[in-house]
Amino acid sequence: MPAIKSVEYFRVKPRWLMVKITDENGQFGWGEATLEGHDLAVEGCLEEMIPRLIGREANEIENIWQTFWRHGFYRGGPVFMSALSGVDIALWDLKGKNLKVPIYELLGGKVRNEVQVYCWIGGDRPSDIETAAKARLAQGLKCVKMNATEDVNWVDSPSVLDATVERLKIVKSLGLDAGLDFHGRLHKAMAKQLAKALEPHRPLFIEEPLLNEHPEAIKVLSDQTTIPIAFGERLYTRWDIKRFLEDASVDILQPDIAHAGGISETKRIAQMAEAYDVAIAPHCPLGPVAFAASMHIALSSPNFAILEMSLGMHYNTEAGDDIDLLTYMKDPSVFDIGKGGYVKAPTGYGLGIEVDEELVRQISKDTKPWQCKEFHGPDGSIREW
């Protein structure tokens, strides 16, 4: 197999960081190293990695992964793992193209022919839920996700939770299932109240009901509720997830392929989860490369449940210029949503998508770093995004 000749990265709207690796024969692969709100940090990490990549055998994906993991001494964390993700995904895409097979064939082959997806409704401050839900139904979806609440104080009036229950009831009445993303916004005094209030209405899952840095509280909440507990976007390696599998506090793991070491580590996380009877539902409010890579994990993992899709997501539409999930794809039909909310397995080599490189280069010239949103309470205190 040829050696790596060049590594490039492109910051593009709405908030994505794409990586392109080209080998000595001119073949190339695309990766995604998006870490929302931390573009410059990841770009700096990639700059550090690039000199160690040039000249390496492009097919030695695991060797390259282990080199950065072990020979960097300091390891893990969102910035480092996102940069590594971009490199890893690009190398898998490149290898699939060189061998003329889809990536899922290199992961043991398909265990399903299509992948169920869900999309967002409601935005950061949930509103117009019924209209948005009906639009998703019209797209063929059967499942959606929405933020559970606006920003909430450490201890707040129980009445701030009432609207969450009503929104869920509206969505369910239309025939949709819904996951509710707590987004780490609630602290345990409020999270346990909301979980209990939601239980009779049976959400698909509650996501990040508490922040990962409170494992003891997550365990208690998990034991208190029958609602499936989902999290994982802020866990980046198999070592990060190990304790949550061992104490049985998670029902659905949500690794993000652009944060969790790419295809290599996400696949390992999925296999670990299966041994503990835990499903995976990859987190993916990101771009087409991350979504395509997540598709290959979904297609090859028995314990896959459902995949997030950023089509029409508020972060995309807020960027303007009509940029969305399909913008940078030459053939958007690869991600067509079919009956029941399923996307068919791609048949092309590698990731199975063709990135519009000319548009990527054009948009990247004027794309500024995306900043995380900031929420404050009425007293001016900082609240979780």
C-alpha positions as CSV (number, residue, x, y, z in Angstrom):
1,M,0.0,0.0,0.0
2,P,1.3,3.5,-0.7
3,A,2.5,6.0,1.9
4,I,0.8,9.1,3.1
5,K,1.8,12.1,1.0
6,S,-0.3,14.9,2.5
7,V,-2.8,15.8,5.3
8,E,-5.0,18.8,5.0
9,Y,-7.9,20.1,7.1
10,F,-10.8,22.5,6.3
11,R,-13.0,24.4,8.8
12,V,-16.4,24.8,7.1
13,K,-19.8,26.1,8.0
14,P,-21.8,25.5,10.0
15,R,-19.3,24.2,12.6
16,W,-17.4,21.2,11.0
17,L,-13.7,20.4,10.6
18,M,-12.9,18.1,7.7
19,V,-9.7,16.2,7.2
20,K,-8.3,15.0,3.8
21,I,-5.4,12.4,3.6
22,T,-3.8,11.8,0.2
23,D,-1.4,8.9,-0.5
24,E,1.5,8.7,-2.9
25,N,-0.8,7.3,-5.7
26,G,-3.1,10.3,-5.5
27,Q,-5.9,8.4,-3.8
28,F,-7.5,10.2,-0.9
29,G,-9.8,9.7,2.1
30,W,-12.0,12.1,4.1
31,G,-12.3,12.3,7.9
32,E,-14.1,14.6,10.3
33,A,-12.5,16.1,13.4
34,T,-15.3,18.4,14.5
35,L,-15.3,19.4,18.2
36,E,-18.0,22.0,18.5
37,G,-16.6,25.3,19.8
38,H,-13.0,24.2,19.8
39,D,-11.9,24.4,16.2
40,L,-8.6,26.1,16.8
41,A,-7.5,23.7,19.5
42,V,-8.2,20.6,17.2
43,E,-6.4,22.3,14.3
44,G,-3.4,22.9,16.5
45,C,-3.4,19.2,17.5
46,L,-3.6,18.2,13.8
47,E,-0.6,20.4,13.1
48,E,1.3,18.5,15.7
49,M,0.2,15.1,14.2
50,I,0.8,15.9,10.5
51,P,4.7,15.6,10.5
52,R,4.4,12.1,12.1
53,L,1.9,11.0,9.5
54,I,3.8,12.0,6.3
55,G,5.5,8.9,4.9
56,R,3.7,6.4,7.0
57,E,2.0,3.4,5.3
58,A,-1.6,4.5,4.9
59,N,-3.0,1.0,5.4
60,E,-1.5,0.6,8.9
61,I,-4.5,2.2,10.6
62,E,-4.2,0.5,14.0
63,N,-0.4,1.1,14.1
64,I,-0.9,4.8,13.4
65,W,-3.7,5.0,16.0
66,Q,-1.5,3.3,18.7
67,T,1.4,5.5,17.8
68,F,-0.5,8.7,18.6
69,W,-2.1,7.1,21.7
70,R,1.0,5.6,23.2
71,H,3.9,7.7,21.9
72,G,2.3,11.0,22.8
73,F,2.5,10.1,26.5
74,Y,-0.4,12.5,27.3
75,R,-3.6,10.9,25.9
76,G,-7.3,11.1,25.8
77,G,-9.6,14.1,26.2
78,P,-11.8,15.8,23.6
79,V,-9.2,17.8,21.7
80,F,-6.7,15.0,21.1
81,M,-9.3,12.4,20.4
82,S,-11.2,14.6,17.9
83,A,-8.0,15.2,16.0
84,L,-7.2,11.5,16.1
85,S,-10.8,10.8,14.9
86,G,-10.3,12.9,11.8
87,V,-7.1,11.1,10.9
88,D,-8.6,7.6,11.6
89,I,-11.8,8.1,9.6
90,A,-9.8,9.5,6.6
91,L,-7.5,6.4,6.7
92,W,-10.5,4.0,6.8
93,D,-12.0,5.8,3.8
94,L,-8.7,5.7,2.0
95,K,-8.2,2.0,2.7
96,G,-11.7,1.2,1.5
97,K,-11.2,3.0,-1.7
98,N,-7.8,1.4,-2.3
99,L,-9.3,-2.1,-1.7
100,K,-12.5,-1.2,-3.6
101,V,-14.9,-2.1,-0.8
102,P,-17.2,-0.2,1.6
103,I,-15.7,0.2,5.1
104,Y,-18.3,-2.1,6.7
105,E,-16.8,-5.0,4.7
106,L,-13.5,-4.3,6.5
107,L,-15.4,-4.4,9.9
108,G,-16.8,-7.9,9.4
109,G,-19.6,-7.1,7.0
110,K,-23.2,-6.0,7.5
111,V,-25.5,-7.3,10.2
112,R,-28.4,-5.1,8.7
113,N,-29.2,-3.6,5.4
114,E,-30.3,-0.1,6.5
115,V,-30.0,2.1,9.5
116,Q,-32.8,3.8,11.5
117,V,-32.2,7.5,12.1
118,Y,-33.7,10.3,14.1
119,C,-33.5,14.1,13.7
120,W,-33.9,17.1,15.9
121,I,-36.9,19.3,16.6
122,G,-37.2,22.4,18.8
123,G,-33.8,24.0,19.1
124,D,-31.9,25.1,22.1
125,R,-34.9,26.6,23.7
126,P,-37.6,24.2,22.6
127,S,-40.5,25.8,20.7
128,D,-42.9,25.1,17.8
129,I,-42.7,21.4,18.7
130,E,-45.9,20.4,17.0
131,T,-45.1,22.0,13.6
132,A,-41.6,20.7,13.6
133,A,-42.8,17.2,14.6
134,K,-45.3,17.1,11.7
135,A,-42.5,18.1,9.3
136,R,-40.3,15.2,10.5
137,L,-43.2,12.8,10.0
138,A,-43.6,14.1,6.5
139,Q,-39.9,13.2,5.9
140,G,-40.6,9.6,6.9
141,L,-39.2,9.7,10.4
142,K,-40.6,7.7,13.3
143,C,-38.3,9.1,16.0
144,V,-37.1,12.5,16.9
145,K,-35.0,14.2,19.6
146,M,-35.5,17.5,21.4
147,N,-33.9,19.3,24.3
148,A,-35.8,18.5,27.5
149,T,-35.6,22.0,29.0
150,E,-34.2,25.4,28.6
151,D,-31.4,26.3,30.9
152,V,-32.3,25.5,34.5
153,N,-30.9,26.5,37.9
154,W,-29.2,24.1,40.3
155,V,-32.5,24.0,42.2
156,D,-35.4,25.6,40.4
157,S,-39.2,25.8,40.6
158,P,-40.7,22.4,39.8
159,S,-43.0,24.2,37.4
160,V,-40.2,24.7,34.9
161,L,-40.4,21.0,34.2
162,D,-44.1,21.0,33.3
163,A,-43.6,22.2,29.8
164,T,-41.2,19.3,29.1
165,V,-43.9,16.8,29.9
166,E,-46.4,18.6,27.7
167,R,-44.0,18.7,24.8
168,L,-43.4,15.0,25.0
169,K,-47.2,14.3,25.1
170,I,-47.7,16.4,22.0
171,V,-45.0,14.6,20.0
172,K,-46.2,11.2,21.2
173,S,-49.8,12.0,20.2
174,L,-48.6,12.5,16.6
175,G,-47.2,8.9,16.5
176,L,-43.6,9.7,17.0
177,D,-41.2,8.3,19.6
178,A,-38.9,10.9,21.2
179,G,-35.6,11.0,23.0
180,L,-35.2,13.8,25.4
181,D,-31.8,15.4,25.7
182,F,-31.2,16.8,29.2
183,H,-27.8,18.0,27.7
184,G,-26.3,18.0,31.2
185,R,-28.3,21.2,31.9
186,L,-30.0,19.7,35.0
187,H,-28.4,19.0,38.3
188,K,-29.5,16.0,40.3
189,A,-32.2,17.8,42.4
190,M,-34.0,18.6,39.2
191,A,-33.1,15.7,37.0
192,K,-34.6,13.1,39.3
193,Q,-37.9,15.1,39.5
194,L,-38.1,15.3,35.7
195,A,-37.3,11.7,35.1
196,K,-40.1,10.7,37.5
197,A,-42.5,13.1,35.7
198,L,-41.6,11.7,32.3
199,E,-41.8,8.1,33.2
200,P,-45.6,7.6,32.6
201,H,-45.1,9.0,29.1
202,R,-42.3,6.7,28.1
203,P,-39.7,8.7,26.2
204,L,-37.4,6.6,24.0
205,F,-34.5,7.6,26.3
206,I,-33.2,10.5,28.4
207,E,-29.8,11.7,27.3
208,E,-27.2,13.1,29.6
209,P,-29.6,13.4,32.5
210,L,-26.6,14.3,34.5
211,L,-23.0,15.2,33.5
212,N,-20.6,12.3,33.2
213,E,-18.4,13.7,36.0
214,H,-21.1,12.6,38.5
215,P,-21.0,8.8,38.0
216,E,-22.4,8.1,41.5
217,A,-25.4,10.3,40.9
218,I,-26.0,8.7,37.4
219,K,-26.0,5.3,39.1
220,V,-28.6,6.4,41.6
221,L,-30.8,7.9,38.9
222,S,-30.4,4.8,36.8
223,D,-31.7,2.7,39.7
224,Q,-34.6,5.0,40.3
225,T,-36.1,5.2,36.8
226,T,-37.3,2.7,34.2
227,I,-36.5,5.1,31.4
228,P,-33.4,4.1,29.4
229,I,-30.4,6.2,30.3
230,A,-28.3,7.4,27.4
231,F,-25.0,9.3,27.3
232,G,-21.5,9.1,25.8
233,E,-20.8,12.1,23.6
234,R,-18.4,13.4,26.3
235,L,-16.7,10.1,26.8
236,Y,-13.9,9.6,24.4
237,T,-12.3,6.1,24.9
238,R,-13.1,2.6,26.0
239,W,-11.4,3.5,29.3
240,D,-13.8,6.4,29.8
241,I,-16.8,4.2,29.4
242,K,-15.6,1.2,31.4
243,R,-16.8,2.2,34.8
244,F,-20.4,2.9,33.5
245,L,-20.6,-0.5,31.9
246,E,-19.3,-2.2,35.1
247,D,-21.8,-0.5,37.4
248,A,-24.7,-1.0,34.9
249,S,-25.7,2.7,35.0
250,V,-26.1,3.1,31.2
251,D,-28.6,1.5,28.9
252,I,-27.6,3.2,25.6
253,L,-24.1,4.4,24.9
254,Q,-23.7,7.4,22.5
255,P,-20.1,7.6,21.3
256,D,-19.5,10.4,18.9
257,I,-17.2,9.1,16.0
258,A,-15.7,12.6,15.6
259,H,-14.7,12.8,19.3
260,A,-14.1,9.1,20.2
261,G,-11.0,8.2,18.2
262,G,-12.8,7.6,14.9
263,I,-14.0,4.3,13.4
264,S,-11.3,2.3,15.2
265,E,-12.2,3.3,18.8
266,T,-15.9,3.6,18.2
267,K,-16.1,0.1,17.0
268,R,-14.2,-1.1,20.0
269,I,-16.6,0.8,22.3
270,A,-19.6,-0.8,20.5
271,Q,-18.1,-4.3,21.1
272,M,-17.5,-3.6,24.7
273,A,-21.0,-2.4,25.2
274,E,-22.4,-5.5,23.6
275,A,-20.7,-7.6,26.3
276,Y,-22.7,-5.7,28.9
277,D,-26.1,-5.9,27.1
278,V,-25.8,-2.1,26.3
279,A,-27.1,-0.7,23.0
280,I,-25.2,2.0,21.0
281,A,-26.9,5.0,19.4
282,P,-24.1,7.1,18.0
283,H,-24.2,10.8,18.7
284,C,-23.8,12.7,15.4
285,P,-25.2,16.3,15.2
286,L,-22.3,16.8,12.7
287,G,-21.4,16.7,9.1
288,P,-21.7,14.2,6.3
289,V,-18.3,12.5,6.9
290,A,-19.1,11.8,10.5
291,F,-22.6,10.6,9.6
292,A,-21.3,8.3,6.9
293,A,-18.6,6.9,9.2
294,S,-21.3,6.3,11.9
295,M,-23.4,4.4,9.3
296,H,-20.6,1.9,8.9
297,I,-20.4,1.3,12.7
298,A,-24.2,0.9,12.8
299,L,-24.3,-1.5,9.8
300,S,-21.6,-3.7,11.4
301,S,-22.7,-3.7,15.1
302,P,-25.3,-6.1,16.4
303,N,-26.2,-3.9,19.4
304,F,-26.8,-0.8,17.3
305,A,-30.2,0.9,18.1
306,I,-30.6,4.2,16.2
307,L,-28.4,7.0,14.7
308,E,-28.6,10.7,15.1
309,M,-28.8,12.7,11.8
310,S,-28.2,16.5,11.7
311,L,-30.4,17.1,8.6
312,G,-32.3,20.4,9.2
313,M,-30.8,20.8,12.8
314,H,-30.9,24.2,14.3
315,Y,-27.1,24.6,14.4
316,N,-27.0,24.0,10.7
317,T,-29.9,26.4,9.8
318,E,-28.5,29.1,12.1
319,A,-25.3,29.3,10.1
320,G,-27.2,30.7,7.1
321,D,-26.3,30.3,3.4
322,D,-28.6,27.2,3.2
323,I,-25.8,25.0,4.5
324,D,-27.0,21.6,5.9
325,L,-25.9,18.0,6.1
326,L,-26.2,17.4,2.4
327,T,-24.5,20.6,1.2
328,Y,-21.0,19.2,0.7
329,M,-22.1,16.0,-1.0
330,K,-22.1,15.5,-4.7
331,D,-24.8,12.8,-4.5
332,P,-27.1,13.7,-1.5
333,S,-29.4,10.7,-2.4
334,V,-27.0,8.4,-0.5
335,F,-28.6,9.7,2.7
336,D,-32.2,9.5,1.5
337,I,-34.6,8.7,4.3
338,G,-36.9,5.8,3.4
339,K,-40.0,4.2,4.8
340,G,-39.9,4.0,8.6
341,G,-37.1,6.4,8.9
342,Y,-34.3,4.2,7.6
343,V,-31.3,5.1,5.5
344,K,-29.9,2.3,3.2
345,A,-26.4,1.0,3.4
346,P,-24.0,2.9,1.1
347,T,-22.6,0.8,-1.7
348,G,-19.7,3.0,-2.7
349,Y,-16.1,2.3,-1.7
350,G,-14.7,3.6,1.6
351,L,-17.3,5.8,3.3
352,G,-19.5,5.5,0.2
353,I,-19.9,9.3,-0.2
354,E,-18.3,11.8,-2.6
355,V,-17.3,15.0,-1.0
356,D,-17.6,18.2,-3.0
357,E,-14.0,19.3,-2.5
358,E,-14.2,22.4,-4.5
359,L,-17.1,23.7,-2.3
360,V,-15.3,22.6,0.8
361,R,-12.2,24.7,-0.2
362,Q,-14.3,27.6,-1.2
363,I,-16.4,27.8,2.0
364,S,-13.3,27.1,4.3
365,K,-11.7,30.4,3.1
366,D,-14.2,32.5,5.0
367,T,-15.4,30.2,7.9
368,K,-14.6,31.6,11.3
369,P,-14.3,29.3,14.4
370,W,-17.7,28.4,15.8
371,Q,-18.3,29.3,19.5
372,C,-20.4,27.4,22.0
373,K,-23.5,29.2,23.1
374,E,-23.7,30.9,26.5
375,F,-26.7,30.7,28.9
376,H,-27.1,32.8,32.0
377,G,-29.8,32.9,34.7
378,P,-31.7,36.0,35.6
379,D,-29.1,36.8,38.3
380,G,-26.3,36.7,35.8
381,S,-24.9,33.3,36.9
382,I,-23.6,30.8,34.3
383,R,-25.8,28.0,33.3
384,E,-25.0,24.8,31.4
385,W,-25.3,24.9,27.6
